[in-house]
């Protein structure tokens, strides 16, 4: 029982990653990493990028997806 649900989760994750890759290469995720709240600093010899808002958004989306998967298969 546990093995079959693990296979389903792995297949869904693989399909999701493939779709995410297609979106990224298609240019649909061009604003990701350039959201308001993402910190960019460029000095003379230094460049710093801290994607605060992008990572917060990614964390929320992954938390919701994993909670739904746990609720469905748990």
Backbone as a ProteinNet text record, in pm:
[ID]
protein_1_A
[PRIMARY]
XXXXXXXXXXXXXXXXXXXXXXXXXXXXXXXXXXXXXXXXXXXXXXXXXXXXXXXXXXXXXXXXXXXXXXXXXX
[TERTIARY]
82.8	0	86.8	186.8	273.4	357.9	398.7	482.5	412.1	284.8	211.6	185.8	157.5	136	266.9	376.9	507.2	539.1	503.1	523.7	438.4	315.6	227.5	284.3	332.4	391.6	515.3	597.4	717.9	682	579.4	537.1	481.3	399.3	343.5	455	552.6	665.4	746.5	768.9	842.7	771	640.2	562.2	562.3	551	553.9	686.5	796.1	927.5	946	893.6	902.5	823.1	703.7	623.7	691.4	750.4	822.9	941.1	1010.8	1120.7	1074.2	961.4	906.4	865.7	806	769.1	892.2	996.1	1118.2	1185.3	1195.6	1259.7	1171.1	1039.4	947.7	939.3	1002.3	1001.8	883.9	804	686.1	722.7	841.6	884.6	985.8	975.9	1076.9	1071.2	956	946.4	993.4	1004.4	1051	1197.5	1228.5	1362.5	1375.2	1271	1270	1146.4	1095.6	977	1012.7	914.7	941	977	1080.3	1126.8	1251.2	1284.3	1409.9	1521.4	1623.3	1728.4	1839.6	1874.7	1986.4	2078.3	2205.5	2305.3	2419.6	2455.6	2570.5	2666.7	2784.6	2890.3	2990.9	3104.3	3208.1	3261.3	3290.9	3345.9	3258.1	3137	3052.2	2910.9	2854.3	2712.7	2651.5	2541.9	2472.6	2326.5	2272.3	2130.8	2073	1969.8	1903.4	1754.5	1707	1567.9	1469.3	1446.4	1361.9	1218	1157	1016.4	997.7	1088.4	1076.3	1082.7	1173.4	1185.8	1068.5	1014	895.3	776.5	759.8	652.8	670.9	792.1	821	794	830.4	806.5	658	579.1	434.6	373	411.7	356.2	393.3	518.5	560.5	493.8	475.7	407.6	263.4	194.9	56.2	50	139.7	138.6	169	268.7	303.1	194.6	128.9	16.1	-98.6	-128.3	-234.3	-200.7	-76.6	-34.3	-41.4	-0.1	-10.1	-154	-240.6	-382.2	-447	-408.9	-466.9	-418.9	-289.8	-231.7	-205	-229.5	-195.5	-303.2
-119.4	0	125.2	131	248.3	263.9	153.4	158.1	217.4	184.8	236.9	386.7	434.4	578.3	654.8	594.7	657.9	670.5	571.4	576.1	687	700.7	805	942.8	961.9	1090.2	1118.5	1017.7	1035.4	1072.7	1010.2	1040.1	1182.6	1220.9	1356.4	1459.4	1431.7	1524	1533.7	1423.8	1425.3	1503.5	1484	1558.5	1706.8	1738.4	1877.9	1944.9	1874.9	1930.6	1948.4	1855.7	1868.8	1989.8	2009.7	2126.6	2256	2254.9	2372.5	2403.8	2301.8	2321.3	2379.3	2329.8	2384	2529.8	2563.3	2702.1	2791.6	2742.7	2821.9	2846.4	2744.4	2760.4	2835.4	2835.4	2908.4	3056.3	3098.3	3238.2	3279	3183.9	3215.5	3250.2	3215	3243.6	3357.3	3448.4	3553.4	3651.6	3666.9	3758.1	3694	3562.8	3494.3	3530.4	3582.6	3630.8	3780.4	3843	3988.4	4049.4	3984.8	4033.3	4147.2	4232.5	4335.5	4268.8	4312.2	4250.8	4166.6	4132.4	4064	4168.4	4142.4	4241.3	4223.9	4333.2	4335.8	4450.8	4422.3	4526.3	4506.1	4610.7	4605.4	4716.7	4677	4772.7	4771.3	4829.9	4833.9	4693.5	4617.7	4482.3	4374.6	4410.7	4317.3	4318.7	4200.5	4187.1	4091.6	4133.7	4051.1	4043.5	3923.3	3901.5	3811.1	3859	3781.5	3775.6	3662.5	3653	3625	3722.4	3704	3671.3	3754.7	3736.5	3611	3586.1	3468.1	3339.1	3332.7	3212.5	3197.3	3308.6	3303.4	3248.9	3296.4	3247.2	3098.9	3057.8	2917.6	2831.2	2879.2	2805.2	2786.7	2889.2	2879.7	2779	2787	2695.6	2551.1	2525.3	2388.8	2338.6	2424.3	2383.9	2344.4	2422	2389.1	2257.5	2238.8	2114.3	1992.4	2002.9	1889.4	1860.8	1964.8	1944.2	1874.3	1915.7	1848.9	1702.8	1677	1538.9	1455.9	1512.1	1440.2	1414.8	1509.2	1493.7	1387.9	1386.8	1290.9	1147.6	1133.2	999.4	958.3	1044.8	1015.7	956.8
0	0	0	87.8	96.5	-28.6	-88.2	-207.5	-327.8	-345.7	-462	-449.1	-327.5	-311.9	-329.5	-292.5	-311.7	-460.6	-538.2	-682.9	-744.8	-698.6	-750.6	-719	-597.5	-558.9	-643.3	-669.2	-749.9	-894.1	-949.3	-1086.2	-1094.2	-996.6	-995.4	-981.6	-895.4	-878.7	-1007.9	-1076.3	-1202.4	-1310.5	-1320.7	-1419.8	-1385.5	-1256.8	-1213.7	-1245.4	-1221.2	-1253.8	-1404.1	-1481.1	-1627.4	-1675.2	-1620.5	-1658	-1615	-1497.3	-1449.5	-1540.9	-1586.9	-1680.9	-1813.1	-1862.5	-1987.5	-1971.4	-1857.5	-1832	-1823.4	-1760.2	-1744.5	-1879.4	-1962.2	-2091.9	-2190.5	-2166.7	-2252.6	-2219.4	-2111.1	-2073.2	-1986.9	-1942.8	-1862.3	-1717.9	-1675.2	-1537.4	-1533.9	-1629.3	-1638.8	-1522.5	-1455.5	-1342	-1212.2	-1209.2	-1088.8	-1067.4	-949.7	-921.7	-939.8	-991.3	-1009.9	-945.3	-843.4	-774.8	-680.2	-647.1	-546.5	-413.3	-352.4	-228.3	-246.4	-370.4	-397.7	-393.7	-315.3	-291.5	-394.2	-461	-556.1	-519.1	-517.2	-492.2	-589.5	-658.1	-748.3	-710.1	-668.2	-639.7	-752.2	-728.1	-830.8	-861.2	-757	-775.8	-714.9	-676.7	-603.9	-659.6	-670.6	-701.9	-600.7	-538.7	-440.3	-480	-478	-508	-401	-331.8	-227.6	-263.2	-315.4	-362.1	-248.7	-161.5	-43.9	-84.5	-165.8	-203.6	-289	-380.1	-466.1	-384.6	-289.1	-207.6	-110.8	-63.6	21.1	-57.8	-179.8	-265.9	-297.3	-328.1	-355.8	-233.4	-115.9	7.8	33.7	10.7	31.8	-64.9	-191	-291.7	-259.4	-225.2	-192.4	-65.1	33.1	156.3	130.2	47.1	13.9	-63	-160.3	-238.6	-151.9	-65.7	19.7	122.9	171.3	263.6	193.3	70.7	-5.2	-35.2	-72.5	-97.9	29.5	141	268.1	308.5	279.8	311.9	222.3	93.5	0.7	23.3	52.4	64.8	208	304.3	443.6	523.5
[MASK]
++++++++++++++++++++++++++++++++++++++++++++++++++++++++++++++++++++++++++

